Amino acid sequence: MISGLTAASTLTGLQSILQQLSTNRGVGGGTRGGGSVAPPGGAAGAAQSPHFNESLFGEIKNRKIGSKTIKSRDVRMKIESGDIPELPPSKVDQQPMCLAWHTKGMCNPNCPRAADHV
């Protein structure tokens, strides 16, 4: 375990990110991808996490601004622009964790953070 990194600190950090996104209302918009509706059970070809923690991340997974679900891609763009803090490091390689994998329970099988899909 990483010193100082707990489920509670991770959840608090992600809730802070989502709160900032909700306040800024800078999520979504346009047609820059990710607009299709996923079939039941997840997107076609998506890697599914067999260890998704619904009690820890369920609220984040289902959070919406208006009627739009917050996309992990939009959160990553906000992080890259410096609008919100970085994600906690992965316990696998100390790089930022894969937001979609841990908060949505699924991710693109070609994800550059696939090492964190544990």
MODELLER restraints for C-alpha pairs under 7 A, 6 or more apart:
rsr = mdl.restraints
at = mdl.atoms
rsr.add(forms.Gaussian(group=physical.xy_distance, feature=features.Distance(at['CA:1:A'], at['CA:91:A']), mean=6.95, stdev=0.5))
rsr.add(forms.Gaussian(group=physical.xy_distance, feature=features.Distance(at['CA:2:A'], at['CA:91:A']), mean=6.60, stdev=0.5))
rsr.add(forms.Gaussian(group=physical.xy_distance, feature=features.Distance(at['CA:10:A'], at['CA:88:A']), mean=6.73, stdev=0.5))
rsr.add(forms.Gaussian(group=physical.xy_distance, feature=features.Distance(at['CA:11:A'], at['CA:56:A']), mean=6.98, stdev=0.5))
rsr.add(forms.Gaussian(group=physical.xy_distance, feature=features.Distance(at['CA:17:A'], at['CA:84:A']), mean=6.13, stdev=0.5))
rsr.add(forms.Gaussian(group=physical.xy_distance, feature=features.Distance(at['CA:21:A'], at['CA:27:A']), mean=6.57, stdev=0.5))
rsr.add(forms.Gaussian(group=physical.xy_distance, feature=features.Distance(at['CA:22:A'], at['CA:65:A']), mean=6.24, stdev=0.5))
rsr.add(forms.Gaussian(group=physical.xy_distance, feature=features.Distance(at['CA:27:A'], at['CA:70:A']), mean=6.63, stdev=0.5))
rsr.add(forms.Gaussian(group=physical.xy_distance, feature=features.Distance(at['CA:27:A'], at['CA:74:A']), mean=5.77, stdev=0.5))
rsr.add(forms.Gaussian(group=physical.xy_distance, feature=features.Distance(at['CA:28:A'], at['CA:74:A']), mean=6.49, stdev=0.5))
rsr.add(forms.Gaussian(group=physical.xy_distance, feature=features.Distance(at['CA:46:A'], at['CA:106:A']), mean=6.20, stdev=0.5))
rsr.add(forms.Gaussian(group=physical.xy_distance, feature=features.Distance(at['CA:46:A'], at['CA:107:A']), mean=5.48, stdev=0.5))
rsr.add(forms.Gaussian(group=physical.xy_distance, feature=features.Distance(at['CA:46:A'], at['CA:108:A']), mean=5.02, stdev=0.5))
rsr.add(forms.Gaussian(group=physical.xy_distance, feature=features.Distance(at['CA:46:A'], at['CA:109:A']), mean=5.82, stdev=0.5))
rsr.add(forms.Gaussian(group=physical.xy_distance, feature=features.Distance(at['CA:47:A'], at['CA:106:A']), mean=5.36, stdev=0.5))
rsr.add(forms.Gaussian(group=physical.xy_distance, feature=features.Distance(at['CA:47:A'], at['CA:107:A']), mean=5.27, stdev=0.5))
rsr.add(forms.Gaussian(group=physical.xy_distance, feature=features.Distance(at['CA:47:A'], at['CA:108:A']), mean=6.01, stdev=0.5))
rsr.add(forms.Gaussian(group=physical.xy_distance, feature=features.Distance(at['CA:47:A'], at['CA:109:A']), mean=5.32, stdev=0.5))
rsr.add(forms.Gaussian(group=physical.xy_distance, feature=features.Distance(at['CA:48:A'], at['CA:105:A']), mean=6.00, stdev=0.5))
rsr.add(forms.Gaussian(group=physical.xy_distance, feature=features.Distance(at['CA:48:A'], at['CA:106:A']), mean=4.32, stdev=0.5))
rsr.add(forms.Gaussian(group=physical.xy_distance, feature=features.Distance(at['CA:48:A'], at['CA:107:A']), mean=6.72, stdev=0.5))
rsr.add(forms.Gaussian(group=physical.xy_distance, feature=features.Distance(at['CA:49:A'], at['CA:101:A']), mean=6.71, stdev=0.5))
rsr.add(forms.Gaussian(group=physical.xy_distance, feature=features.Distance(at['CA:49:A'], at['CA:105:A']), mean=5.02, stdev=0.5))
rsr.add(forms.Gaussian(group=physical.xy_distance, feature=features.Distance(at['CA:49:A'], at['CA:106:A']), mean=5.58, stdev=0.5))
rsr.add(forms.Gaussian(group=physical.xy_distance, feature=features.Distance(at['CA:52:A'], at['CA:102:A']), mean=6.73, stdev=0.5))
rsr.add(forms.Gaussian(group=physical.xy_distance, feature=features.Distance(at['CA:52:A'], at['CA:105:A']), mean=5.05, stdev=0.5))
rsr.add(forms.Gaussian(group=physical.xy_distance, feature=features.Distance(at['CA:57:A'], at['CA:103:A']), mean=5.23, stdev=0.5))
rsr.add(forms.Gaussian(group=physical.xy_distance, feature=features.Distance(at['CA:60:A'], at['CA:103:A']), mean=6.32, stdev=0.5))
rsr.add(forms.Gaussian(group=physical.xy_distance, feature=features.Distance(at['CA:61:A'], at['CA:103:A']), mean=5.52, stdev=0.5))
rsr.add(forms.Gaussian(group=physical.xy_distance, feature=features.Distance(at['CA:61:A'], at['CA:104:A']), mean=4.88, stdev=0.5))
rsr.add(forms.Gaussian(group=physical.xy_distance, feature=features.Distance(at['CA:62:A'], at['CA:69:A']), mean=6.69, stdev=0.5))
rsr.add(forms.Gaussian(group=physical.xy_distance, feature=features.Distance(at['CA:63:A'], at['CA:69:A']), mean=6.01, stdev=0.5))
rsr.add(forms.Gaussian(group=physical.xy_distance, feature=features.Distance(at['CA:63:A'], at['CA:70:A']), mean=6.43, stdev=0.5))
rsr.add(forms.Gaussian(group=physical.xy_distance, feature=features.Distance(at['CA:64:A'], at['CA:70:A']), mean=5.61, stdev=0.5))
rsr.add(forms.Gaussian(group=physical.xy_distance, feature=features.Distance(at['CA:72:A'], at['CA:99:A']), mean=6.22, stdev=0.5))
rsr.add(forms.Gaussian(group=physical.xy_distance, feature=features.Distance(at['CA:72:A'], at['CA:100:A']), mean=5.54, stdev=0.5))
rsr.add(forms.Gaussian(group=physical.xy_distance, feature=features.Distance(at['CA:78:A'], at['CA:84:A']), mean=5.88, stdev=0.5))
rsr.add(forms.Gaussian(group=physical.xy_distance, feature=features.Distance(at['CA:79:A'], at['CA:85:A']), mean=5.94, stdev=0.5))
rsr.add(forms.Gaussian(group=physical.xy_distance, feature=features.Distance(at['CA:79:A'], at['CA:86:A']), mean=5.71, stdev=0.5))
rsr.add(forms.Gaussian(group=physical.xy_distance, feature=features.Distance(at['CA:87:A'], at['CA:96:A']), mean=5.40, stdev=0.5))
rsr.add(forms.Gaussian(group=physical.xy_distance, feature=features.Distance(at['CA:87:A'], at['CA:97:A']), mean=6.23, stdev=0.5))
rsr.add(forms.Gaussian(group=physical.xy_distance, feature=features.Distance(at['CA:88:A'], at['CA:96:A']), mean=5.65, stdev=0.5))
rsr.add(forms.Gaussian(group=physical.xy_distance, feature=features.Distance(at['CA:88:A'], at['CA:97:A']), mean=6.09, stdev=0.5))
rsr.add(forms.Gaussian(group=physical.xy_distance, feature=features.Distance(at['CA:89:A'], at['CA:95:A']), mean=5.02, stdev=0.5))
rsr.add(forms.Gaussian(group=physical.xy_distance, feature=features.Distance(at['CA:89:A'], at['CA:96:A']), mean=4.30, stdev=0.5))
rsr.add(forms.Gaussian(group=physical.xy_distance, feature=features.Distance(at['CA:89:A'], at['CA:97:A']), mean=5.37, stdev=0.5))
rsr.add(forms.Gaussian(group=physical.xy_distance, feature=features.Distance(at['CA:90:A'], at['CA:96:A']), mean=5.63, stdev=0.5))
rsr.add(forms.Gaussian(group=physical.xy_distance, feature=features.Distance(at['CA:90:A'], at['CA:97:A']), mean=4.56, stdev=0.5))
rsr.add(forms.Gaussian(group=physical.xy_distance, feature=features.Distance(at['CA:90:A'], at['CA:116:A']), mean=6.21, stdev=0.5))
rsr.add(forms.Gaussian(group=physical.xy_distance, feature=features.Distance(at['CA:92:A'], at['CA:116:A']), mean=6.07, stdev=0.5))
rsr.add(forms.Gaussian(group=physical.xy_distance, feature=features.Distance(at['CA:97:A'], at['CA:116:A']), mean=6.18, stdev=0.5))
rsr.add(forms.Gaussian(group=physical.xy_distance, feature=features.Distance(at['CA:98:A'], at['CA:113:A']), mean=5.66, stdev=0.5))
rsr.add(forms.Gaussian(group=physical.xy_distance, feature=features.Distance(at['CA:98:A'], at['CA:116:A']), mean=6.13, stdev=0.5))
rsr.add(forms.Gaussian(group=physical.xy_distance, feature=features.Distance(at['CA:100:A'], at['CA:106:A']), mean=6.14, stdev=0.5))
rsr.add(forms.Gaussian(group=physical.xy_distance, feature=features.Distance(at['CA:100:A'], at['CA:107:A']), mean=5.58, stdev=0.5))
rsr.add(forms.Gaussian(group=physical.xy_distance, feature=features.Distance(at['CA:101:A'], at['CA:107:A']), mean=5.28, stdev=0.5))
rsr.add(forms.Gaussian(group=physical.xy_distance, feature=features.Distance(at['CA:101:A'], at['CA:117:A']), mean=6.28, stdev=0.5))
